[in-house]
Amino acid sequence: MYSKPPATRFVYINSIRYSENSLISDGIILNEITENGIILNINGTLYRMPIK
């Protein structure tokens, strides 16, 4: 869920709630939650995943 204050943003991935800068698994960090999706940091490379 996107909101203007970053501290209140969150997403559910595989039924687990994550906030920005959370470690999802080894080498995968939820870098940012945007209005249009999320940005993942996977081993140092950023990937944008849009909302479906």
QUIRA-V715571 format. One record per residue. RES is the residue in one letter. SS is DSSP state (A for helix, B for strand, O for the rest). PHI is phi in whole degrees, -180 to 180 (NA if undefined). D_FIRST is the distance of its C-alpha to the first C-alpha in whole Angstrom. Layout:
<<RES/SS/PHI/D_FIRST> <RES/SS/PHI/D_FIRST>>
This chain:
<<M/O/NA/0> <Y/O/-90/4> <S/O/-149/7> <K/O/-60/10> <P/O/-72/11> <P/A/-56/10> <A/A/-66/11> <T/A/-104/8> <R/O/-81/6> <F/O/-158/5> <V/B/-139/6> <Y/B/-108/9> <I/B/-127/12> <N/O/52/15> <S/O/66/14> <I/B/-115/13> <R/B/-85/10> <Y/B/-127/10> <S/O/-113/9> <E/O/-59/11> <N/O/67/15> <S/B/-86/15> <L/B/-81/17> <I/B/-88/17> <S/B/-162/20> <D/O/-52/24> <G/O/81/23> <I/B/-123/19> <I/B/-122/17> <L/B/-77/13> <N/B/-74/14> <E/B/-155/11> <I/B/-111/8> <T/B/-112/9> <E/O/-64/8> <N/O/-107/10> <G/B/159/9> <I/B/-129/10> <I/B/-121/13> <L/B/-103/15> <N/B/-105/19> <I/B/-113/21> <N/O/51/24> <G/O/91/24> <T/B/-108/23> <L/B/-88/20> <Y/B/-128/18> <R/B/-96/16> <M/B/-119/14> <P/B/-74/13> <I/O/-71/11> <K/O/-94/13>>
